Amino acid sequence: MKAFMLTVLLSALVAPTIVSAACGQCVDAHSCIGESEFQLCYDGVRDQTINYTCPASKPICTTYGIICMPNDTNIDRGCGDVSNCGVCSESTTFACTSRTTFAVCNGDVVSANSFDCAEDFVCSVKNAVSGSPCVSRCDSSDSDICDRVLEPDVETTTTSVTPTVTTPVTPTETTTDPSTVTTDSSTGSTGDTSTGSSSVTSSDIPTDSTVTVTDSGSTTQSTATTPAFNEDTYCQEINSTGRYPIPNDTVCTSYIYCVLRSESWTGLLYNCKVQRPYFDADIVSCGTVKPSYAGCTNLV
């Protein structure tokens, strides 16, 4: 009988803990951010300014209405394993930053910008090290993920945007003042999620521009076409991972991030966050001051 009781006790001690949610995910009015820590949620959004800690007698953050519970293998924990999140080393290419996102490793530091895996793909900690972070959910395991959900961010990722701008110009005869013609620009976006990496959103370019034409006595209509820009081709020419300015860009609110995927260079178009709206090619980062020259540089 004693042997039977001992066997039952050992089975309970080594039984896996039950996790019913991901770290950072709001359940009712709270979100567990660690085994013993949580934040309050308002309208489904975490208040990240204050962290609360469960007492020592009830150290486990759960998904129940009673947030903190005693440590027991039958308790549904509200936060899984986050020890694998954002772990970089000199030999690491990427690091998982949540269940479905990953970021570039710069030595032992993980970059602030995260990429999204495609729908039905998750970030594999093991595969991220070697440069292929996204795997099918069916091929994933609880021990190989960063069990965290990230809040939506201001910065968005845009892939394979190839706008073509056609500007019809019709001069109007005048003897004193030049004529002004308003032209339209077109927008477009495409994306490929077959590799399981990168979320795709559309990117807008200016919808109006003004062209001033001084009449020389001719009424012939002309058409000017701006060549299409392709991020992938641009990165294939650069052949190096990193952030790069859009060629001849004077707006400087976006930049191209080049990354090697499946032995092919891919270009991702990023928009700077509103807190740091301008990309500076000299420091290869977004900042608060708009660069002075085309190509987003302050160097002549």
Phi, psi and omega in degrees: 000317179297321179297321179295316180297321179296320179297317179298318181296315179296322179297321179292322182291325184263359180295144181292146177285150182265126178242124184249000180207173179255152177300138178085003181260128181287128174233115188060248186244016179213168179219123176285130179246000177192178182300325184238005183243150178208165175232155178275150181244141176234118183055040177080008181240132181289139168271102187272009181276339183228128174255136178248145181242133178292150179290161183298330181285338178224074192276355188260122175282129185238179176265006181280168175297322171278104193297311186261132182226161176297157180287113182210143182292343180270359180277131176285106179287142181271356182219128179274206184278116177249010181293339180270357185282130173064029181269117180237156173213178182297332183261006184264134178274308180232165173224139177287132179251349174197189179300324188236012180231158178213162181222161181283141176265128172250089188071236178260016180245132178270136182290160184283338184269127181254147174257152179260137168286157180290170180300138181071015173242151177232164179274125177263121180300318181294315182286332180297326180301321184268357175106003178233075193288331189265129178229161177297145178304327181293336182262003184267165176221156183299329183278354186244021180232161170266104190278071182216149175244126181274149173288150174301140184248158179293322182286136181239157178255135179231133183240145171051053176269123184232074180286145173235126185251123177246124186243100174282131181239121179241103181294148177240134183296136177202153181252343183237307186254143174290156178267152181242129182240131177265130183244160182249150175244155180250155178240155178195154176206146175224164179202154179232113180252020183292337180274353180088003183243147170079126171274156186235126173230166180275156181233132183262141172250164185306137182269346179223144172217159182242129180243126179259127184237127175263125186288136177244018179095358182255145178242025181283131179276136179234158180229129179246135182237128177273128181300145179290145178251131181240121184296321181296316178297319179301313181289328176295327177287323179288319175059041181202142179285139177151182178263137182220148179287154172287130183306131177061019180288131177246349178279316171062036174257000180223166176208166179256131174252120181262132180215145180270120180230127178050045177064024177220138181282133180239139177252128179246128180270119181249144172259133177295151179289159183295333179290329177225083194279349188243132177274130180247111182292338181289326180251000178054047182200164176277145181214189184263350182249130180285128178300154188276334189239163178301145186087009175059049179229157174255004181262134180282000000 
